[in-house]
Amino acid sequence: MADKQTENLHADAAGLDARPVAEILALLLSGQAAAVAAVERALPDIAQGARLMADAIAGGGRLVYAGAGSSALMANADGMELPGTYGIPAERILLCMAGGIPTDAHMPGDTEDDGAAGAAAGVTLGAGDLVIAVTASGSTPYPLELARAARRGGARIVAIANNRNAPIFELADASIALLTPPELIAGSTRMGAGTAQKVALNLLSTLAAIQLGQVHDGMMVGLKADNTKLRARAAGIVATIAEVRPAAAIKSLEATGGDTKAAVLVALGQTPGEARAMLATHHGNLRAALARLRLPAANAGEIANQGSSL
């Protein structure tokens, strides 16, 4: 069908629509499993991309998610979840989608070819910003031209694509090739390619958040507790780390205005002001701040520069 892996026919596609339902589902599931397996080969490049993401946020820059169609939906979903989950300020995240983010089920396909719109979005970016460009083919005009313009302005690029030697990789500081097999529904990259993209994006942003000090012992200490469930989660985090009763954890959160990291330190005897100052000294890294509390003053200098954060 094409020389792109994402457009080729799958070896098991013949007669797919005439097979028993259970067999169809088993084949579709195997395609999803193969897509996830493809991500493992890209782990070193994902690590490189996560470091770039963490550096951009720590340096005051922005994360710019860019794509078209289903790839953009995967990318935008990742970006939208970072403020609530890890406390990354929403104003530090830009969502760029060909044709704009849909408000209903109508998602025109022709907008992905609008390279001029991509370039117009890219020229607003510069040094310190990081573009995360996601395109299954690796040659979609909108993200390609956005990345090209952003790179000219000094931004760095993480490129995610599902074809080897994709043109987008020529612009990238970190190239994440997710070499998924041909789709069982030829060209339907919302299937295997999209699954691999979603997994890779999850890994990228989660590792970046860990490197920014927004995760402590598997708990999201940077979360924005703006609903009942998350307020309860924040209280549980404070109680677990500080080893205090739930009532004390809630009181500490109230004293810090819901700042989970600071609340942990307050629960351990610091004033809110002292807690915030200690976190600032340690670049927002709670583990380093806790170590400072637990070590003799003579050893404090050894950990003063641990961690990096927002």
Secondary structure, 3 states (H helix, E strand, C coil): CCCCHHHCCCCCCCCHHHCCHHHHHHHHHHHHHHHHHHHHCCHHHHHHHHHHHHHHHHCCCCEEEEECHHHHHHHHHHHHHHHHHHCCCHHHEEEEECCCCCCCCCCCCHHHHCHHHHHHHHCCCCCCCEEEEEECCCCCHHHHHHHHHHHHCCCEEEEEECCCCCHHHHHCCEEEECCCCCCCCCCCCCCHHHHHHHHHHHHHHHHHHHHCCCCECCECCCCCCCCHHHHHHHHHHHHHHHCCCHHHHHHHHHHCCCCHHHHHHHHCCCCHHHHHHHHHHCCCCHHHHHHHHHCCHHHHHHHCCCCCCC
